């Protein structure tokens, strides 16, 4: 909506909307976020079936995540980034749960791999296009 809003206001809104799920959780997403960029990070857990935040954990420590996950044995699928911390916490707390990469990280990784491949093939691309000068910055906009 392009309305100015502070980070604190957004956190208050998320906290107000988080509620203990009445139904058992089955599919969740877990990722870190910044309370204050570069200084303090937390963990957000979302119910992916209902598309709602479930909880905000005070840090992104493995023990904190593992303790919360262990209290929710009904979880069968966890979407996460490819960082090792959450993966280890999930494996220890919910060994039966399937771990999958979340959509945002899949697209980010695919975009980076595509740009790397294009960058490595610039000589062949220039030859195929028939021009000796192609601005590689233009290729990043095609992403």
N, C-alpha and C positions, 0 to 999 in steps of 0.2 A: 504494500500500500504506500510505500515511500513516505512513511510517517517517521519522524525522528523519535527514537526510543533509546533509553540507556540499557546497558548490559544488566544492571541490577533489576530493572523493571522486567526484562525478559525472564530472568531467573525467578523472580517472584511469581510471574504468570505460570511458569512451568511447575513450580512447587505447589501452587494453588490447585493446579489441574491434576497433579499426581494423586492417586488414591490407591488404596490397597484393592487389588482386583478381587471381585466377588467370585469369579470363576478361576479355576486353576490355570496358571500360565503354561502354555505349551511351546510357543514360538516367540523368542525375544531377540532384540538387537542390543548390543552392548558396545559402547565406545567412550572415549574420553572427551572432555570438553574443558575449556579454560574458564575458571572463575575469574582469574586475572592472568592474561596471557604472559607467559614466560615466568610466572611466579607461583601460581597455584592452580592445580588441575583437579577435576573430579571425574566421576563416571556417571553416565546416564544409561539407564536401562529402559527400553521401550517394549511394550507389548505389540508385536508386529501384526497380530490378528485384528486387534481393535484399534491399531494406530494411535496409541496413547502412551505417554511417558508413565512408567511405573514408579521409578524412584531415582533420586540423585544421591549417589554415594559421595562421601566427603573427600575422597582421594582416588587415585588410580592404582593403588597398591594391590598386589596380587592377593594378599591375605584378606583384604576387605571384600574384594570381588568374590573370592572363594567362599567366604563365610555367608555372604548374601545368597549366592547360587546354591549352596548346600541346604539352605532353608526352603528351597523351592524345587523339590525332586520331580515335580510333574513336567518340568521343562524338557522338551525332547529335541528342539532345534535352536541353535544360537547363531545368529548372524553377527560377524565381527570383522575387524580389520585383520591384516596379516601379521600384526605385532605379536610377539611371543607371550607377553604377560597375561593377556586375557585367555589365550589358548591353553596355557598351563593351568590357570585357575579353573577353567571349564573342565579340563580333563580330570583334575583331581576331585572337584565337587560333583560333577555330573558325568561320570565315565560313559554312561549310556547315550548321552546327547550327541547329536550330529552337529558338527561345526561347519558353517558355510561362510564364504566371503560375502560381505554386504555389497549391494549394488553400486554405491558410490565408489568404493575402493576398487571394484572390478572395472568400472569405467575409467577411473584415474590410471590404473595400471595398464589398461588396454590403450589408452590415449598416449601414455608415455612410451609404450613399446612401439606403437605406430610411428610416432615422431622420431624415435631412435632409428627405426628401420629406414624411414625416409632420409634421415640425415646421413646414414651410411651409404645410401644409394644415390646421392646427389649427382655423381659423375654420370651414371647411367640415365638419370632423369634428365639432366641437361642435354645429353646426346639424343634422347628420344624426343624431347621438346624442340630441339634444334636451336637452342639459344645457349650462349656461353655464360650468360649472367642471369641467375635466378636468385631473388632475395629469399633466403631461407626463413626470414621472419614472416613472410606471407604464408608459408606452409603451416605455421603454428595457428594462424587464424582459421585455417580449414578444419582444425580440430573441432 
